[in-house]
């Protein structure tokens, strides 16, 4: 248990030392562009059957790159913004997955021929330099997994732990789209803490009583060195994520289609499509351009 707690604190230090984000989303157009690209990330990831957490990594790259002074042009030029977004996903898949996307597939299918391989390569170099090669951000979901692991099995059963994980994943994905949660105070660890507490409250009933939830919350806040009552940012995060849970409940109860920024696991699984995977000479798996007859429409970059 001490090792798990130490890991949480180490992740918090890593986050503070190189993965903080300032809110650069000063215009409506920039916020809308970011929203469309994140939604597109999840579409590509689901079709290619990548880990959904890879989208969080790509968003971390994109946010940290775009907030930098050197990316001013990308913030105001939609074409360069789009190139940066595509490149962030391309790089995130390369680093996080056992599958890599072929560069020509990225250019010919994902970007619909809008960008050349050379442009993607040059943008990737610029992103790597700007981020100082900090390419393994602790994501909200990685914090959540670690937080749930810290809670003793005598308190949280395996069944409850899995249920909590599903609810926190839903919240962390929802949070990616909320531009008001981009910036100082709205860190991955803060999002994770609030998501876990919300998930525990959501379970409630026979699995956990209020007193137990309160004890767990206090324990986690102490373990993670997180302030609570006097932290305005935490209160805001918890309220926004709680609203997401309520929206999820209503959507699932009504049997209505899930909106683009509310990605319930069951709905996503139904929408996933089979993609073609090939091996290159090195044995690395590469997503083939021949993913499906309609891949140019399915994979094509969102218009911004």
N, C-alpha and C positions, 0 to 999 in steps of 0.2 A: 504493500500500500504506500509506503514511503517513497519507493521508486516511482510509482505512478504520479504521486504528488510532485516529486522533483521534476518529472518530465513536463508536467503542466507549467511549472514555473519557468523551466528552460524554454518552452514554447512561447511563453509570454515575453521573455527577454528577447528571443529571436524576433518576435513581432515588433517590439519597440525599437530595436536597433536597426531594422532595415526594411520593414514592410508596412510602415504607416502610410496613410493616404490623406491628402488634403482635398477638400471639395473644389474641383475645377469646373463644375457643371453650372456655369453662370448664365447660360442661355437656354431657352426652351428647345431650340433646334438641337443643341448639343445633348440635352437630356433625352430627347426623342431618338436621336441617332444611337445613343448608347443602349437605350431600351430595345430598339430593333435588333441591334447586333447581338445582345445577350440572348434574345429569343431565338435568333438564328443559330447561335452557338448550340443551344439545346437541341434544335432540330437536327443539325449535322451530327451531333454526338449520339442522339438516339438512333438515327438511321445507321450510323457506322458501329453502333453498339460499343461505344467507348464508355468509360466511367463518367457519370454525370458530374462528379466532383472536378473533373478536368475543366469544366466550364468555369468553375470558381477560380481555378488557377489562371485561366486565360483572362478572366475579368481583372484579376489582381495585376497581371502584366499590363493590361490596357489602361487601367486607372492610374497606376504608378508612372506609366510612360506619359500619358496625356497631361498629368499634373505638372510635368517638368517644364522648365522654361524653354528648353530646346524643342518642345513639341507644340509650340504655339500655332504653327501653320496647320498641323493636323487637327487642332481644335476648331479651326474656322474653315478649313477646306474639306468638304465631305469626301472627296475622292481619296485624299491622303488619310483621312480618318478611317475610311473603309479598308484601305491597304493595311493600316496599322492593326485594325481589328482582325482581319484575316490572318495576318502574320502572327499575332498573339495566339490564336487558336492553333495554327500550324506548329508553333514552337511548343505550346503546352502539350499537345498530343505527342510530339517527339520526345519530350522529357518525361511525361507522366505515364504514357501507355507502352505496352509491348508491341504496339502497332504504330507504324509511321505513315503519314500521308505523303504520297509521291508529289513532288514539287509541281510537275506538269498537271497533275490532277487538281491541285490547289488553284493553279492559274487558269486552266482550261474549263474546269467544271465549277469549282467553288466561286471563282471570280468571273466566270462566263467570258473569259478572255480579256477582262478589263486591265489586268496586270501581267507583266512578264515575269519569268522566274528570276531574272536579274533584279527587278524591283523588289520582289519578296525577300531575296537574299540580302539586299542592301538595307531594307527596313529591319530585318531581323538583327543585323549587325548594330544598327542604331539603337534598337530596343535593348539589346544585351549591354551595350555600353552605358546607356542611360540608367538601366536598372543595376548596373555594376555587378552583373552576373548573379544577382539574388533571384534565383528562378525556382525556389522551392518554398513558397509561402505557406505558413500554417493557416489552413483554410478554416472557416467556421465549423465545417463538418468534422475536420480532424480534431479540433478542440472538443467538439461534442463527444466524439468517440472516447477521447481520453477522459473527459469529465464523467461519462457514464461508467467507465472502467474503474474510476476511483470509488464510486459508491459500492459499499460492501454487498455481497450476494445475499446476506441475511436481511438486508433492507430492501433491495431491488432484485426481484426474481429474474430469471433468464427471459421469461415471457414478457414481463413488464419492461425489461431493458430493451428488448427488440421493438416493442410497441413504442417506447419512448424514442428510440432511434429513428423510426419511420416519421414520427411527428416532428422531430428536430430537423431532419433532412428537408422536409416540406418547408419549414420556416426559413432555413438557411438559403434555399433556392429562391423563395419568395423575396427575401431581403436583397438579393442581387439586383432586383429591378427597382428598388426603392432608392432613388437618387438622394433623398434626404438623409439616408444612412451612409452616405459616402463622406468621409472626412474624419477629423480628429474626434475621438470620443466614441466613434462607432467602429471599433476594431473588431477583428474576427473573434477574439476572446470574449468581448462584451456581447456580441451577437450570440455566441455559443452559450454563454452563461444564461442569458435571457431565454433562449430557445429551450434549453434543458429544463429550466424552472417552469416555463409554460407547458412543456410536454408532461411534466410530472403532475401539474395541476389538471391538465386535460385528462390524464389517466384516472386520477382520483378514485372515488368509489371504493370498490372492494380491494383494489390493488394497493392504494396508499391513502392514509388519512391526512388531514390538514396538518396535524402536529408533526407527523413524519416528514412531510414536504417542507415544512418550516425549518426543521432540524437539518435536512439535507441542504437547503438553500443557504443557511448560515454556514454550514461546514464548507460548502463549495466556495462561498465568498471569501472565507478565511484562507482556504487552501490556495486560491488563485490570487489572493491579495487584491480583491475587487471591492470598491466602496459600493454601497447600495442606496440607503435612504437619501443621502445628500447628493447623489449623482443624477443630474437631470437627464443626461444622455441615456443612462441605463433605463430610466423610467420610460423615456420616449421609445426606445428600442422594444421594450417589453410590451408596450401598448400596441405598437405597429404589428409585431409578430403575433400577439394575441388576436388582433383583428383578422390576421391571415388564417389562423386556426378556425375562427368562427366562419369565415368565408368558405373554408374547406368543408366544414361540417354541412353548411347549407347546400353547397354544390353537390356533395355526395348524397345527401338526403333527397335532393330533388332529382338526382340522376341526370343533371344537366351537363353539357360539354364543359370541359375544364378550359378556362381562359388561358391565354398565352403565358401569363406570368404566375399562374397557379398550377403547378405541375404535379398533381397527385400521381403517385407511383402506378396505381392501377390503370389510370387513363393512358399514361405514357407507354406502359407495356403493350397496350392494345394498338398503339400507333406505330410501334417500332417496325422497321422494315429490314429485310435481309439485304446486306451489302456484300459485294464480292471482295474477298481478301486474297492477295497473291503473295508469293515469297520472291525476294530478289536473291542475287547470288550470295549474299552474306547470311541468308537465313532469316533476315528481319522481315516481318510481315508488313506489307504495304497495301493501303487501300487502293484498289484498282479503279481507274476511270470508268470501267464497265460495270458500275454498281447496279444500274437498272436502266431500262429503256428510257425512262423519263428523268434520269438523274440531273440533266441540265436544269430542269424546272425544280426538282426536289431539293437539290443541293445548292442551287444558285444563290448568290449573295443577296441579302435583303436590300431593296432599293432605299437609299437615304438621300 
